[in-house]
Amino acid sequence: MSFSHKKAGLVFLGLLAGLGLIPGQQAWGSNFQVSPVKVSLSSQVSNQLLTIRNSSDETLRFQIKTYAWSQDTKGEMQLTPTEDIVAFPGLLSLNPGEERRIRVGTLTPVGTVEKTYRIFVEELPPLKTPKINNPGIKILTKMGIPIFLQPNQQFIDGKIDNVKINQSRLSFQVKNTGNTHFIAQNIRVKGTDVTGKTVFNKERNGWYILNGISQPYELNIPQSDCNKTQTLLIEVKTEQKVLTEKLDIPQGACKNTK
């Protein structure tokens, strides 16, 4: 399925990993692992430990940076350097097989809405160029871990908004109306004909939607399917609930004009 939704990341000499949708308790880079894959802070828990493990056969160097994390009107990631989150140590080296804990904490007061951040574990170039028989480009990994400073009272809710179809193109927004984030785990669009029979059923995975943010999605429906469709059902599954919205296709919405 190819819903159109842009998700911005930060690419540094290679791969950005650890977006928070990785199963299990570890985020894997090319040469190292970080656990856990998410940090949750609150008025009761002001700090937490991250563990970085070097799984390569060479010494690795790392730099730790923190950013305030927001999303723009397209749902794309926006990062701003911040001093709200403190990580120690900020620079470290790990020998092969070695691991080290990083303490992540904040003195920022808890608010009525969740505050969101990202901490990046950035692999640095080696101090000395290693002697290798097969020279090539070394891929350095920059791994981002989400940090949530949670309000004392969490209210998780959302809705499907601004549903439109024009020239066989469906567009809608998934809006977070609560005071904390949720993940749109699965987004499904189903079209049915006048008898209720399914014409098409499209699915895709979603991503984080931060509080107060609306993420836009689009779907191009083949005109042959659109012409047969009477009703569209949009379903967004989160960890807490399922959001639904129906739309009867208006006359002329499936016509493609040139």
C-alpha positions in Angstrom: 0.0 0.0 0.0 1.3 3.5 -0.7 -0.4 6.1 1.4 1.5 9.3 0.8 2.8 10.6 4.1 6.3 12.3 4.5 8.2 11.4 7.6 11.3 13.4 8.0 14.4 12.1 9.7 18.0 13.2 10.2 20.6 11.5 8.1 24.3 11.7 9.1 26.8 9.8 6.9 24.4 6.9 6.7 21.6 5.4 8.8 19.1 6.9 11.2 17.7 4.2 13.4 15.8 3.8 16.7 12.6 5.6 15.6 10.7 3.9 18.4 8.9 1.4 16.2 11.5 -1.3 16.6 10.2 -4.4 18.3 11.8 -5.5 21.5 13.9 -3.6 24.0 17.0 -2.7 21.9 17.6 -0.5 18.9 20.3 -1.9 16.6 22.8 0.2 14.7 25.4 -1.2 12.3 28.0 -1.8 15.0 26.2 -1.1 18.3 23.0 -1.4 20.3 21.1 1.0 22.6 18.5 0.0 25.1 15.8 0.8 26.0 14.3 2.2 22.8 12.3 4.8 24.6 12.8 7.0 27.7 9.8 8.0 29.8 10.3 10.7 32.5 7.8 12.2 34.9 7.5 14.1 38.2 8.3 10.8 39.9 11.1 9.6 37.5 13.5 12.4 36.7 16.2 10.3 35.1 16.8 7.0 33.4 19.7 4.9 32.2 20.5 4.1 28.5 22.9 1.3 27.8 25.2 1.4 24.8 27.0 -1.8 23.7 29.7 -2.1 21.2 29.1 -5.3 19.2 31.9 -4.7 16.7 35.4 -5.9 16.7 36.9 -2.4 16.9 36.9 0.5 19.3 34.0 2.9 18.7 33.6 6.5 19.7 30.3 8.2 20.4 28.8 11.7 20.9 25.5 12.2 22.7 23.2 15.1 21.8 19.7 16.1 22.9 17.0 18.0 21.0 13.5 19.2 21.6 11.2 17.3 19.2 8.2 18.6 17.5 6.3 18.0 14.3 5.2 20.4 11.6 1.8 20.6 9.7 3.0 17.8 7.4 3.9 15.5 10.4 7.6 15.9 9.7 10.2 15.8 12.5 11.5 19.1 13.8 14.5 19.1 16.0 15.9 22.0 18.1 19.0 21.8 20.4 17.9 21.9 24.0 19.3 22.0 27.5 16.1 20.6 29.0 17.5 17.1 28.8 21.0 16.3 30.2 23.0 13.2 29.3 26.2 12.1 30.9 28.7 11.4 29.6 28.4 13.3 26.4 31.5 11.7 24.8 32.7 8.1 25.2 34.7 5.3 23.7 33.9 1.6 23.9 36.2 -1.3 23.3 34.9 -4.3 21.4 32.2 -6.1 23.4 32.1 -3.3 26.0 29.0 -1.6 27.2 28.4 1.6 29.2 25.4 3.3 30.8 24.4 6.9 30.0 22.3 8.7 32.6 19.6 10.8 31.0 17.6 13.2 33.1 15.9 16.6 33.3 15.2 19.3 35.9 12.5 20.8 33.7 9.2 20.9 35.5 6.3 18.7 34.3 3.6 20.6 32.5 -0.1 20.0 31.7 0.9 18.5 28.3 3.6 16.1 27.4 7.0 17.5 26.4 8.9 15.5 23.8 12.6 15.2 23.0 15.1 13.0 21.2 18.5 11.9 22.3 21.0 10.9 19.5 23.8 8.4 20.0 26.2 9.4 17.2 29.0 7.2 16.1 32.1 9.3 15.5 35.0 8.6 13.0 37.9 6.6 14.6 40.9 8.7 15.8 43.2 6.5 13.6 42.3 5.1 10.2 42.1 1.3 10.7 44.3 -0.9 8.5 42.0 -3.1 6.5 42.6 -5.3 3.4 39.4 -4.2 1.7 39.2 -0.4 2.0 35.8 1.2 1.5 33.4 3.7 2.9 32.6 3.3 6.6 29.0 3.9 7.5 28.6 5.8 10.7 25.3 5.3 12.5 23.3 8.0 14.3 20.6 6.5 16.4 17.7 8.6 17.8 15.8 7.6 20.9 12.5 9.4 21.9 12.2 11.0 25.3 8.8 11.8 26.8 8.4 14.1 29.8 4.9 13.0 30.8 2.2 15.1 32.5 0.8 14.0 35.9 -2.6 13.3 34.3 -2.5 11.8 30.9 -5.3 12.0 28.5 -5.0 10.1 25.2 -7.4 10.8 22.4 -7.6 11.5 18.7 -9.9 11.8 15.7 -9.9 11.5 11.9 -10.4 15.0 10.5 -10.8 16.8 7.1 -11.7 13.8 5.1 -12.0 14.7 1.4 -12.0 13.0 -1.9 -11.4 14.7 -5.2 -10.4 13.2 -8.6 -10.0 9.8 -7.0 -7.5 11.2 -4.4 -8.5 10.6 -0.8 -7.0 12.9 1.8 -7.5 13.1 5.6 -5.7 14.0 8.8 -5.2 12.0 12.0 -5.3 14.6 14.8 -4.1 14.1 18.4 -6.6 15.8 20.7 -5.1 14.5 23.9 -2.2 15.9 26.0 0.3 13.1 25.3 1.6 11.2 22.2 0.2 8.1 20.6 1.3 5.8 17.8 -0.9 5.2 14.7 0.0 1.5 14.6 -2.1 0.7 11.6 -4.1 2.9 9.2 -6.7 1.2 7.0 -8.9 2.5 4.2 -11.7 0.2 2.9 -14.1 0.9 0.1 -17.5 -0.8 -0.2 -20.1 -0.8 -3.0 -23.8 -0.2 -2.7 -24.3 -3.8 -1.6 -21.7 -3.5 1.2 -19.2 -5.7 -0.7 -15.5 -4.7 -0.3 -14.0 -3.1 -3.4 -10.6 -2.4 -2.0 -8.8 -2.6 1.4 -5.5 -0.8 1.8 -3.3 -0.7 4.9 -0.1 0.9 6.1 1.8 1.5 9.3 1.8 4.8 11.0 4.1 6.7 13.3 4.2 8.9 16.4 1.6 11.7 16.5 2.5 14.2 19.2 -0.1 16.1 21.3 -1.8 18.8 19.3 -0.5 17.6 16.0 -2.5 16.6 12.9 -0.7 14.3 10.4 -1.9 14.3 6.8 -2.3 11.2 4.7 -3.3 10.7 1.1 -4.4 7.7 -1.0 -4.8 7.6 -4.8 -7.7 5.2 -5.5 -7.7 3.6 -9.0 -10.5 5.1 -10.9 -12.0 1.7 -11.7 -12.2 1.0 -7.9 -13.4 4.5 -7.1 -16.3 4.3 -9.6 -17.5 1.1 -7.9 -17.2 2.5 -4.4 -20.1 3.9 -2.4 -18.6 4.3 1.0 -15.1 4.8 2.4 -14.2 3.5 5.9 -11.1 4.9 7.5 -9.7 3.1 10.6 -6.7 4.1 12.7 -5.6 1.7 15.3 -3.6 3.0 18.3 -2.5 1.2 21.4 -5.4 2.6 23.3 -8.3 2.7 20.9 -9.5 2.5 17.3 -10.5 5.8 15.5 -13.0 5.5 12.7 -14.6 7.7 10.1 -17.0 7.1 7.2 -17.4 9.0 4.0 -20.0 8.6 1.3 -18.3 9.3 -2.0 -19.9 12.5 -3.5 -21.0 12.6 -7.2 -18.1 13.4 -9.5 -15.4 12.8 -7.0 -13.9 9.9 -9.0 -13.6 11.9 -12.3 -10.1 12.6 -13.3 -9.8 15.9 -15.2 -6.8 16.8 -17.4 
